[in-house]
Structures are given as structure tokens and as C-alpha cells.
Amino acid sequence: MPSSPPPAPPDALRAAAVALLNLTGLGLGYLLVRRWIPLAACLAATAVLLLVALPADADGVPGSALVVYSVFLLLAALHGASVGLRTRLVWPGQRPVALALGVVLLAVPVGGALWYDSAHKEAVERALLDRLAAADERVDAAGRKDFATAKSAYQDALAVYRDLAVHHSGSRAAGQVPDRMRTYYTTVAAAYGHKDYCTAVEPLKYLRTVPNSMPRDQLGTLTHWPDDRLATSLYQCGAGGLADGEGDWVPQFGELLDTFPDSGQAAKVVPAVDAAEKKAAKAVSGKDPCGAVKQLEALNTQILQLSNGTSAEADGLVKVAGRADRSGDAGKYTCGVKQYEDGDYAQAQATMQQFVTDSPHDRNRDRARKISIGAEVAQTLPAAGKKLPTMASGGGISVTVRNDSPDEITVLYTGPVTGSFTLGACGSCEAYSFASSLLPGWEPCGDSGKNYPQRTISLPPGTTYFVHKPKNDSTASPGSDTAKLRYGYIYTECAYTTQSLGSSSY
């Protein structure tokens, strides 16, 4: 007997049936022709594919695995067709039935592929929804931090929203992005909702950049949502600093006028600055005139700085700046009086001298000059500052002041009358040594052979305080005298210089 049945006559229909049954991935074609090893190989390959593919996730089956499995099925079909061409089928005996069975069983891999595709899409949807939820959590957590710290988290979340909207536009997650963007905007701009306007400026400026990276159809009305809020924040922040008189409010108003020049908030800038100037000018008559003057000076500088960066409001701002400058100059007189009354004589002198220089036509200019003289005298003789100098002049008592020094001197006096004058240097005079001033009988201005420069003034009775100092030597100590003047006497003041250890005094 032969070792195996003789080959069957070639049959293309049988070969096609075996090939189709092998394409199911179950090796059924090999089963019908009794090829057990290829059958096991087909089953093993399908099992490996199922282990790799299941459960379905967002990553899907690796492309290399699908290519290898597809090539394997094609080889199994070709090999099965070759075997089935001359090998009789175990079952079913009729070839058309086997062919029909192969066609029907192809529904198994096709249906499995369709089911897997659906499961994979659902897995992708779930993964996208998870990404959306993670971005939402990041936004929520960032909302509990200050904007500078949370900005990077906001940017990361925005990148996720953009990726979902642009690269997964048909997904359920992408459909929720517009709602998430509304939450995103309100979270970033939370400081505005709390009326913390200065803090709200930077977040709102950031939100104005979002349309540069996010499709506008995902934003809708949010595209211009930050504009009015930013304009309000810039105005309120600047107005708060202006009202407090602290900080630099110019950047906020400047940005408002540059960015939103036609807004209602921009129209409020000049009235706000005008009100601040009027308030400071009124405060000159209050308890702190010097503080009001400083504020007016600062306002003048700040308003001019603001007007340089604008065009629409420049004229109005320049007018307010000019008024602040004039109010500040006029207020220096009141400030100097307050400093004098508080005993700050050096500062009072400087303030009144500045007032005299800056306000040549002010009605208080002449008295300011006298107060400046009185303040300078009071720095040497503090008792001279007990009364504020007046505009009184003249008197019935003659006082002659002589200069017994080699320097030109300035004589200052205050009391019932305040004034000053200059005496020329005594050409034949020299500075006295400190030791000579201690000798018995020493008397300055007592040399009848010298022609001392002198000047006689008329003063009323009362205490007058004299100070004389060299006009061109700021290092020398000034001389001083307190004279109690009475009618019936003629008084003489003598200015002289003494030197000791390299220093001189008058």
C-alpha cells in the first residue's frame, strides 16, 4: 500500500476555499486539509495579536505588529491555497459549501476589526477627556496662586486646550473646550472680580494674548473680553495711586491712554489728575503745607511725563501741570512759615530763598525775604526765632555797625524790624589773634586812625538780634550780638575777626 493517499486532481475552487478559511486567522483551511502544525501556527499568531491588542487603549496596536500579522495571514492563505489545490477536504465534502463557509467566516476578523476600531476610538475619547480634566485641574490649582507663580501652569493648560481644539476637533473633549475657556478666563482674571485692580492688570494683559494661539471660533466673545476690564483696571490702579499720593501712577495712565485712547476710562484721566492737583493745592492751607508742596511738585513732574506720551489728552494734562507748578511755588511761602514756626530754621531759610527765586511777582515775596533773614539769624541765635519777622521798618533809635575786619561782611538783624546789608572790607584792618582779644583794655573798632566801613540804621526799641559773617568765606563762624534797644541811647555794633589754630570767627 502507498504511504499516503495519492494527490487529488487539481481543484482551484478547493484551493480558494482553503485560502479563504486561513484568512480568518484561525487556520481553518489547514484544519480541513489535516495540516496540524500550520494550524497551530495560525492559532498562536492570532493569540499573540489578541494579547497585544486587548484591552483596547488610546495607543492602539503597534503598526509593526499589524504589518507582521497581515503578512503572516497572506502567506498562510497562499500556502493553504497551494496545499488545497491537490488535497481533498476532510469536511465538508462539497467544495462550494467550503468556499461559502470561508466567505461567511471572514466576517469574524472583519467584525473583530470593526469592534476593535470602535473600542479604540472610545479609548481615545476617554484619554482626551482625561487630558481635558487634567488641564482643568491645573487651571483650578493655578487660580489659588498669584499670577506670576501660576503663569506657566496657565500656559500649559492653554496648550492642552489648543491641541484638543485644533488636532482633535471632532472629539467630545474638543466640544467642551469653549466652556472651559470661559472658566479659564474668569480664573485668570479672578483679581478683577475681587476689585484688586492693580493685581488684575498683568493677568488681563496676558488674556489679551490668548487669541494669538487659540482659534477664535473657540473663544467667541472672549476674544475682546479682557479689553474693557483691563482699561478699568489700569484706570482704577492709577487713580488709587494718584489719590494716595504714593507710588508712580504714570505707567498705568500712560498705558491706558496708549492702548485704549478712545475708551471711557481714558476720558477720566485728565479730570482725575485735575482733582488731585486741586486737592493738593487746597492742602497747602492745611496742617502739612510742606507735604502738599512736595506733592504738587511731584504732580507737575509726573503729569508732564504723562503728557509726553499722549496726544489726545496732552493739552489738558499740560494745563494741569502748569497749575500744579504755580500752586507749588506759591505754597512754598506757607511751607517756609510752618518750618520757621516749628524751629526748623535752616530748612525755612532754604525754602524762603527758593520761593523768592521762583516767585518774583508774588505778593509775599518781600516778607519771604525777611523771614529768610530771620531764619538765618535764628540758626546762630535761636531766641531770634520766637517771633515771625514782619514787614515793619524804621524806628527812632540809631545803631551804627562798623567793620573792623579785612573781609567784606554781611550784616543780618531781626527783631521788631528785620533786614540785612553789606559792609565793605577794612583795608587797613587785620584779624585779631585769640590771645590779643583776652588782653585788658582791648577794644575792636577803637583805632581812631582807621576809617572803618560803617552804616547807621534806625530801629525801634526792643530786642534786636545781630549776626555778621564774611561774604565770601562760608567756613568762618559768624559773629552775633543781642541788643536791647532803648530810647535815649546811641548804639554801635563792631564786626571783627579772631583767628585760632587755623580757624577764624567773627
Secondary structure, DSSP 8 states (H G I E B T S, - for coil): --SS-------HHHHHHHHHHHTTSS-HHHHHTT-HHHHHHHHHHHHHHHHHH-S--TT-S-HHHHHHHHHHHHHHHHHHHHHHTTS--SS-SSHHHHHHHHHHHTHHHHHHHHHHHHHHHHHHHHHHHHHHHHHHHHHHHHTTS-HHHHHHHHHHHHHHHHHHHHHSTTSHHHHTHHHHHHHHHHHHTHHHHTT-HHHHHHHHHHHTTGGGTS-GGGTGGGGGHHHHHHHHHHHHHHHHHHHHT-S--HHHHHHHHHH-TTSHHHHTHHHHHHHHHHHHHHHTTSS-HHHHHHHHHHHHHHHHHHHHT-STTHHHHHHHHHHHHHHHHHHHHHHHHHHHHTT-HHHHHHHHHHHHHH-TT-TTHHHHHHHHHHHHHHHH-GGGGGS---S----SEEEEEEEESSS-EEEEEESSS-EEEEE---TT---EETTGGGSTT--TT--TTS---EEEEEE-SEEEEEEEEETT-TTSB-EEEEEEE-TT--EEEEEE-EEETTEEE-
